Amino acid sequence: MDRWQTIIEPFRIHAVEPIRLTTAGERERALADAGWNLFSIHAEDVLIDLLTDSGTGAMSRDQWAAIQHGDESYAGSPSWYVFLEAVQELFPFRHVIPTHQGRAAERILFSVVGGPGLCVPNNTHFDTTRANVEFTGAEAVDLVIPEGSEPSTIRPFKGNVDVAALERLLEERGPDVPLVMVTITNNSGGGQPVSLENLRAVRALCDRFGKPLFLDACRFAENAWFIKSREPGQEHRTVKEIVREVASLADGMTMSAKKDGLANIGGWLALNDDALAEQCRTLLILTEGFPTYGGLAGRDLEAIAQGLREVVDEDYLRYRARSTAYLGDALVEAGIPCVQPFGGHAVYLDARGLLPHIPPLEYPGQALAVELYRAGGIRGCEIGTVMFGRHPDGSEAPAAMDLVRLAIPRRTYTQSHIDYVIEVALDVAARASSLRGYRIVREPAALRHFTARFEPLA
């Protein structure tokens, strides 16, 4: 198949759901009603929904069949053991604690290990990870390599941790660091992968300073695919082998099964430390559920187990990476600045580069995301100063980058849908100089991007 240029999906469509075509007037009214916040737009008013790849993908025939095996026993369900076996086949940690989604795993973990005066280093924390760290009073510290904040710089592993910066932090604030975390792939930095070489170096530092290493592993399969396809010496290994080595370098992980679990809900916290696991299970029972279901139905556990078997299929991962790059290649060829190289789950438009006339504190990412919806009903997500500009002390400053993420749900859209996205993006880019910024008129204390309301500036 390698000699052919056409990207084909390694699956056939088994069921379909309708998409409602909206008019420009309907979209304008929807924006005003939503306070120009795309999270508040009704899903039925969205034509192509690229807001997130979290839980929005299509499940397979075999996943739907697995759902019929779901056993809803409160304790010790057979579905729990199917799920446990599937997780430990890839991530052989001693303790697996199921949760209803990834942020619940983060909340449990940082409720136990976090606290005032502490700091948690990461390549780049994503929104809920940062919020759960900061909610405990701890500081979330981003230590991605410098190239990770340069959208147009092309490096194979721009998600890598800046090892020298991590070493300095551990030397200066070692007692304040309860654990080191690495996000694979690095969502906030454009879905950029982390290399095995870098993970080994971080592991060596953690061993030297006596710190546990945890993974935010939501897109572990995509990260493993990039290791296989980009890192010298890894090309002959299977994705499954690479995933298991990545897991062997860590002491624990948080996971949203809504990403590379190929499921619509679910997640887990996994770790090796017995005492820490006991504390985490206590919180799980208090807030999520019994340790063998953790806020999930048995049918969800079965669907996740099957999804974990499917996600390491290399035909699927080849298609996933190539079809995402198809969108990115077309946009870059047309002169639209994007984060490069392209990640596996999304294409990130460089809104600051496309809209240099809009200052960061007037939210160029929000302006671009709104215009993509206004023009063609495409819903993306601002990843920039709206999401990361507000700090715990109430101050505001520009984020490292102002991006718009076009996250592609797994196994959901066809090439013609993506061609439509390209057409709309080119139209918006052609009149970029006419776009204006926004101001926030109402916002919550944390995670403001979800519910803030905006107004366009004159």
Secondary structure as the mmCIF struct_conf table of DSSP 4:
data_model
#
loop_
_struct_conf.conf_type_id
_struct_conf.id
_struct_conf.beg_label_comp_id
_struct_conf.beg_label_asym_id
_struct_conf.beg_label_seq_id
_struct_conf.end_label_comp_id
_struct_conf.end_label_asym_id
_struct_conf.end_label_seq_id
TURN_TY1_P TURN_TY1_P1 ASP A 2 ARG A 3
BEND BEND1 THR A 6 THR A 6
BEND BEND2 PRO A 10 PHE A 11
HELX_LH_PP_P HELX_LH_PP_P1 ARG A 20 THR A 23
HELX_RH_AL_P HELX_RH_AL_P1 ALA A 24 ASP A 33
TURN_TY1_P TURN_TY1_P2 ALA A 34 TRP A 36
HELX_RH_3T_P HELX_RH_3T_P1 LEU A 38 SER A 40
BEND BEND3 ILE A 41 ILE A 41
HELX_RH_3T_P HELX_RH_3T_P2 ALA A 43 ASP A 45
BEND BEND4 LEU A 47 LEU A 47
STRN STRN1 ILE A 48 ASP A 49
BEND BEND5 LEU A 51 LEU A 51
BEND BEND6 SER A 54 GLY A 55
BEND BEND7 GLY A 57 GLY A 57
HELX_LH_PP_P HELX_LH_PP_P2 ALA A 58 SER A 60
HELX_RH_AL_P HELX_RH_AL_P2 ARG A 61 ILE A 67
TURN_TY1_P TURN_TY1_P3 GLN A 68 HIS A 69
BEND BEND8 TYR A 74 GLY A 76
HELX_RH_AL_P HELX_RH_AL_P3 PRO A 78 LEU A 90
BEND BEND9 PHE A 91 PHE A 91
BEND BEND10 ARG A 94 ARG A 94
STRN STRN2 HIS A 95 THR A 99
BEND BEND11 HIS A 100 GLN A 101
HELX_RH_AL_P HELX_RH_AL_P4 GLY A 102 VAL A 113
TURN_TY1_P TURN_TY1_P4 PRO A 116 GLY A 117
STRN STRN3 CYS A 119 ASN A 122
BEND BEND12 ASN A 123 ASN A 123
HELX_RH_AL_P HELX_RH_AL_P5 ASP A 127 PHE A 135
TURN_TY1_P TURN_TY1_P5 THR A 136 GLY A 137
STRN STRN4 GLU A 139 ASP A 142
STRN STRN5 VAL A 144 VAL A 144
HELX_RH_3T_P HELX_RH_3T_P3 PRO A 146 SER A 149
TURN_TY1_P TURN_TY1_P6 PRO A 151 SER A 152
TURN_TY1_P TURN_TY1_P7 PRO A 156 GLY A 159
STRN STRN6 VAL A 161 VAL A 161
HELX_RH_AL_P HELX_RH_AL_P6 VAL A 163 ARG A 173
HELX_RH_3T_P HELX_RH_3T_P4 GLY A 174 ASP A 176
BEND BEND13 PRO A 178 PRO A 178
STRN STRN7 VAL A 180 THR A 183
BEND BEND14 ILE A 184 THR A 185
STRN STRN8 ASN A 186 ASN A 186
HELX_RH_3T_P HELX_RH_3T_P5 ASN A 187 GLY A 189
TURN_TY1_P TURN_TY1_P8 GLY A 190 GLY A 190
BEND BEND15 GLY A 191 GLY A 191
STRN STRN9 GLN A 192 GLN A 192
HELX_RH_AL_P HELX_RH_AL_P7 LEU A 196 PHE A 209
TURN_TY1_P TURN_TY1_P9 GLY A 210 GLY A 210
STRN STRN10 LEU A 213 ASP A 216
TURN_TY1_P TURN_TY1_P10 CYS A 218 ARG A 219
HELX_RH_AL_P HELX_RH_AL_P8 PHE A 220 ARG A 230
BEND BEND16 GLU A 231 GLU A 231
TURN_TY1_P TURN_TY1_P11 PRO A 232 GLY A 233
TURN_TY1_P TURN_TY1_P12 GLU A 235 HIS A 236
BEND BEND17 ARG A 237 ARG A 237
HELX_RH_AL_P HELX_RH_AL_P9 VAL A 239 SER A 248
TURN_TY1_P TURN_TY1_P13 LEU A 249 LEU A 249
BEND BEND18 ASP A 251 ASP A 251
STRN STRN11 GLY A 252 SER A 256
TURN_TY1_P TURN_TY1_P14 ALA A 257 LYS A 258
BEND BEND19 LYS A 259 LYS A 259
TURN_TY1_P TURN_TY1_P15 ASP A 260 GLY A 261
BEND BEND20 ALA A 263 ILE A 265
STRN STRN12 GLY A 267 LEU A 271
BEND BEND21 ASN A 272 ASN A 272
HELX_RH_AL_P HELX_RH_AL_P10 ASP A 274 THR A 287
TURN_TY1_P TURN_TY1_P16 GLU A 288 GLU A 288
TURN_TY1_P TURN_TY1_P17 PRO A 291 GLY A 295
HELX_RH_AL_P HELX_RH_AL_P11 GLY A 298 VAL A 311
TURN_TY1_P TURN_TY1_P18 VAL A 312 VAL A 312
HELX_RH_AL_P HELX_RH_AL_P12 GLU A 314 GLU A 333
TURN_TY1_P TURN_TY1_P19 ALA A 334 GLY A 335
STRN STRN13 CYS A 338 CYS A 338
BEND BEND22 GLN A 340 PRO A 341
BEND BEND23 GLY A 344 HIS A 345
STRN STRN14 ALA A 346 ASP A 350
HELX_RH_AL_P HELX_RH_AL_P13 ALA A 351 LEU A 354
TURN_TY1_P TURN_TY1_P20 PRO A 356 HIS A 357
BEND BEND24 ILE A 358 ILE A 358
HELX_RH_3T_P HELX_RH_3T_P6 PRO A 360 GLU A 362
HELX_RH_AL_P HELX_RH_AL_P14 PRO A 364 GLY A 376
STRN STRN15 ILE A 378 ARG A 379
STRN STRN16 CYS A 381 ILE A 383
BEND BEND25 GLY A 384 GLY A 384
HELX_RH_AL_P HELX_RH_AL_P15 THR A 385 PHE A 388
BEND BEND26 GLY A 389 GLY A 389
STRN STRN17 ARG A 390 ARG A 390
TURN_TY1_P TURN_TY1_P21 PRO A 392 ASP A 393
BEND BEND27 GLY A 394 GLY A 394
STRN STRN18 GLU A 396 GLU A 396
BEND BEND28 ALA A 400 ALA A 400
STRN STRN19 LEU A 403 ALA A 407
TURN_TY1_P TURN_TY1_P22 ARG A 410 THR A 412
HELX_RH_AL_P HELX_RH_AL_P16 GLN A 415 ALA A 430
TURN_TY1_P TURN_TY1_P23 ARG A 431 ARG A 431
HELX_RH_3T_P HELX_RH_3T_P7 ALA A 432 SER A 434
STRN STRN20 TYR A 438 ARG A 442
BEND BEND29 ALA A 445 ALA A 446
HELX_RH_3T_P HELX_RH_3T_P8 ARG A 448 PHE A 450
TURN_TY1_P TURN_TY1_P24 THR A 451 THR A 451
STRN STRN21 ARG A 453 PRO A 456
#
